[in-house]
Amino acid sequence: MKAHKPILDTRQNFWTLASIQSASIGIWGMVLGWHLAKDYSPNIAIGSICVGNLLLWFIGIGIISMASKR
C-alpha cells in the first residue's frame, strides 16, 4: 500500500489565518462581551467568558487527542 503525502498549502500563512479568525469570531466576541457587561456586571461577564473558553479548550484538547497518532 502506498503512503500518502500530506497536501501542503503554501498560500496561507499565519497572518491570513489570524485575519480570518479576528474578522469572523473576534468582532462577534467583542459584541457579546459588550452585551454581557451591559446586562450583567463586568465580573459575571468576564467569568462566563472564561468558563466558556475553558470548555472550548477542553473540547479542542479532546479532538486533538483523538486525532493524534501518538
Protein Blocks (a to p, Z undefined) as FASTA:
>chain_A
ZZddddddfkbcfklmmmmmmmmmmmmmmmmmmmmmmmmcfklmmmmmmmmmmmmmmmmm
mmmmmmpmZZ
